[in-house]
Amino acid sequence: MKQFFALAIFTFSLSAFSQGRNHAELPDAAEGDLSVKRSIPFDAAETPIWSEDFASGIPSTWLSTGQASGVANTSAHWVYRGTVTMPSNSVGSQGGYVGTRGPIASVTSSNGFIIYDSDFMDNAGISGNQGNGAAAAPHLGILTPPMIDLSAAPNVQLEFTEYYRRRQGTQVPTTAVSATYIDFSTDGGATWPHSVELNTHIGNNQETADNYLIQINASNFIGGEDSAMFRLRFDGRYYFWMVDDMQLVVPQFNRMVFTPYGEAGEIDMLFGSQSRYGHMSLAENRPLTFDANAYNFGINAQSNVRLEVDLIDPNGNVQMTVSDTTALLNPGDTLSYNDLNTYSSPLLPAAIAGNHMVVYRVVTDSTIETHQDTLVMSMDLTQMGIDFGAYSSSLGTNTLGFDGSALAVQLQFEATGNEWLYGVEIGISSLTTGGIIEVSVFDTASFSGYTSGFDPNGILAYAQDSITSNDISTNLKYVDIASANGPVELTTQGVFVIVTLFSNNGADLIRIINDKTLKQFGQAKMMYKTDAARWYTGYSNSMTMNAPWIRADICPRNLAGATCALGVEDLALTMQLMPNPTKGSFVVDMPSAQGRKASMVIHDLFGRVMLESDYTMGDAIDLTSYASGMYMVYLVLDGEFNSMKLLVQ
């Protein structure tokens, strides 16, 4: 095995990563829908050495200092939120830009927590009042507990729960970047030679979960020291940092965790050589390989470290693969995907429509309970897309440009010549207000470069449609390719599906849903910024543009002789879903086909298969257990493959 850098911190997160010149810088307010970050509970197996839950406020023995714009300021200190404070612990940040965000959701938040409220300090809780608060940004806030004797604890781990929101500057008069640190001292605070920067995976205007667990293996910093100290340090401007339930514990002897490594995320799944698909057509089903990065977070060295992956089909059947090599891993070392992979042992998923579970485990000879993570891959008759159905964030005309900006995904096909492309499904953020969407499909060979763009001669299909209130409420826009041009025969190895946005010069807002489940690389996804008049493969140090919800609906012609003669709009002339919208059940109404046999698949807007069965035309389908929203109904009748939208109220 190779020995890699020793990580001191583990925060159950996706790491920041360096990017090439074809990545753009992330602007303000690029995200705003959701903040979905992983949160892990405290491990009961750890032995506490010291703890503080702030039930009685910030202890008087703690030292607090603060600066505003480089000058000492008593209003720039950490503060306590408790049951009798004003405001109480029912309130988080008071800043003018906090929105509807609440307090930290730590285990003991009911008895209080601490907060560094940079937003409020700068603007007194009034948006547009920057620099006129009690302590003008940028800020430096340090909070230091007293010295601790750790001479009997050579192995020590610092843990606490946090809720943090970052801003990356750009405010007058400086461009100070908000950053959070834990500093360590072994001489009673005379010097602070060791610092760990936290939350490096949080981008501009992004935040952690409200119960995010930080764990730092501090053994090499303060383990075994009789004059050990640590401190919290906020440095920069905006927004806030809430902390609770701090403790020093003895780490577990045997503990392995997944971790980012370089540009790679914690885990990965590959179709063929490099493609990652959260939605895979049955006709494009292909062998999978897996890899991961594992970090030894425990005290003991671990032998025979290996990756085990279970691939579980919708019927519960399990296939398992194990990494090809095993290794010895010392405490604090990382085993990367270069060694922890199944590249020579691919698994072919069962050709069954539905959700396929992928369970990753890192196993050693010493670990009693293995560390694991899980992905869900959707497989059905029609869809291909690089997203995994996670509504992580969104972006669009607010950052890319009012009119003519675009998002694109690249889809690679191996069953060439056996499929038709007949529609595109696009995830529409609930922040969208309206506008027009254009969908263009290009052969991958037509991409001429990031500034040159696409050769018009390589276009395969084009369609345009307006965004409706129903599209926004259901978070799904379906653009029919087939009825506009006839279906696109996929005679190429791959296509770019491009979604171009028009917001009527900013009068409307269009934001496309983005998924951060697995990091996508290179030209698997691209975006076009109108101010730069060029394409980019994403943002630097961010997954804000990672896997947009742009899914191709493809018809497998070799499936029971199905063809794609009809598009969604044409179906109204021959076949209807009644009632539509529905509150309970529906039938497929086509008098000339009453009583005939067909095949039906229903999936939701996340691509999850809700129903797959034979269907007798005219029979009622019960949907009383379905959640309200938009569903796609696919029907194969007499060799024709048809799709229809159904709204469940």
C-alpha positions, 0 to 999 in steps of 0.5 A: 500500500501507499502511505498518505497524509495524516488527517487530524479532522473528520467532519462527515463531509465532502471536502473542498477540492482544487479546480482547473481553469475551466471552473468558474468562481462561485458568486454570492447567493448561488444556492438557497433551497436546501442545506443537506449535509450529513450529521452523525450522532455521538459515539457512545463507545468513547470515554469522556475526559472533559465536557461542557454543555453550556447549561449554565452559560459560558463558564467564568473561567473561559477567556473571550476576546473579540475584534471588529475591523482589527480593533478590540471590541466588547461587542464582537465576543461569543455570546450565550443563548439560554432559557432566561437570556434575551433572546433565548435559546429558541433563537439562533442568529439575529442578523439581517440576512439570516432569513428563517433559520433557527438555532442549533439542534444539538442534543442539549440545545434546550439548556443553551448553546453559544454563538458567534453572530457576525451577521448581527454584529455588523448590521444590527439585524437590519438588511442593507445596514452593513457596517452600522452595527455594534461591531463592524465586520470583519471579525475575530472572535476567540473563546478559550477554555482553561488549561487541561491536564492530559498527561494520563491521556495520550490519545484524545479526541475533541468533539462538538456539535455546530451549526455554521453558515459561511460567506466568502467576503465581497462586502465593502470595505474588505473581502475577508473570508469567513473561516472557523478554526480550532487551535491547540497549545501545549504550553498553557496558551503561550503559543498555539502551534497547531490549527485545524480549519473546519468547514472547508467543504462549505461554500459561499452562502452555504451552511452545515446541517443544524446538528453537524458533528465535528470530531478532531483526533487531537492526539498528535497535538495535545495528547499526553500533555499536562498543560493542554489547551484548545480554543475556538476561533472565528475569523472573517465576516458573516454569517454565524457559528453556533456550538454546543456539547463540547467534549474531550474523549478517548478515541475508539481503539478500532475505528475506520471511516470513509473520507474525501481524498484529493479531488475524490469524494468518500465513495464512488460508483462507476459505469464502465470506465468513468460514467456515474449515473443515478438513473439508468435505463434497463437497456443501458444496464452495464457492469459497475465498479466501486471505490472509496477512501478509508481513514484510520480514526482509531488508536490501533493500526488496522490490518487487512483493510478492504472494501466490501460492497453489497448491490441489492436489487428491488427484490432484496437479492444481494450481490457482493464484491470485495476490493482486490487488494488489502492493506495495513493502515496505521492510525491517522493514515488514509487508504485511497481509491487507488488501492481500495477499489473493485475495478477488476471485479465488476458487478452487473446489476439485475435487470429489474426496474426499481431502486437498487441499493449500494451498500459500502463497508470498510472492513478490517481484521480488528473492527467489530462494527464496520463503517458503511454508507449507502447509495440508491440507484434508480433503474427503469425502462426509460430514464438516464441521468447523472443525478441520484434524486437528491434535491441538494441545491439549485442554480440558474439565471440568478448566477449564470445570466438572465437570458441564454445561460445554460446547463448541460449533462453528457450521457454515454450510450453503449446500446447504440442503435437500439434506442430512441430519445423522446423527451427530457425531464428537468428538475425545477427549483421551488424558487423558480417564478417562470420563464422559457426553457430550450432543450437542445441535444448535440452529438458529443463530437460537436463540442468544439471547446469551452469558448467555441461551444457546440458546432450547430451542425451537430444538433440532433434535436431541439424543443422549447417550452414555457415554465408553468405554475404546475412545473414549479409546484411539482419540481418537474418540467417535461420537454417533449422531443418526440412530438416536435421532431420525431424521436431522436435515434441514438446512433452515437456513443453519447450526447450532450443534453443542454437546457438553455434558460430565458428569464425575460431579462430578469423579470422571472427566475429559473433555477434548476435542481442540483444533486451533490450525492456523488461528485461528477467530473469533467464534462459530465456536467457543464454550465454556460455563463453569459457574462463570460460567454463561455462554458465551464465544468463547474465552480471552483471548490464547490459542488454547487453545479455538480449533477443537475436534474436533466434526465433523458427519457429513452425508448428501448426499441429492443424491449418487446418490440416497443417503438417511440411513435408517440410523444407526450402531447400526441397521446391526448389524441388517442389515450388519456389518464382519467381523472387527471389530476386524481385524488385516489385512482385513475384508468387509462382510457382508450375505448378501442383498446378496452380490455387489452393487455399492456405493460405499465411503469409509474415513477415519481419525479425523483425517478423512483419506480412506484409501480411495475406490472401488467395492466388491463386497459380500462382497469383502475389503478389505486393511488391512495397511498401515493404522496401528492405530486407529479408522476410519469406513467409509461405504457407499452401497448402493441409494441408502442412505448407511450408516456403520460404525466399524472398529477396526484392531489 
